[in-house]
Amino acid sequence: MFSLAKEAGLAKESVTRLARGRPVRAATARKLCQVLKVEFDEMFEFVEDANG
């Protein structure tokens, strides 16, 4: 996971959150998609939080 985080320019904790199914920011998800060469819509979906 560390190499993926490094390549995406993200903190290791951000990638760990995602791997554990925890929420991440859209910008984080987009960076990972770019590195993995997959479309955002293939890996993620937007879910509104409690604030709408």
WOKA-V985554 format. One line per field, one symbol per residue. phi: phi as a letter, one per 30 degrees, with the letter a starting at -180 (. if undefined). psi: psi as a letter, one per 20 degrees, with the letter a starting at -180 (. if undefined). Layout:
phi = ???
psi = ???
//
This chain:
phi = .dddddddicdeddddeddciddbdeddddddddddhbdeddcbbdbddddj
psi = hghggghikrqhhghggghjjqqrqhhgghghgggilqqghhhrqppqahi.
//
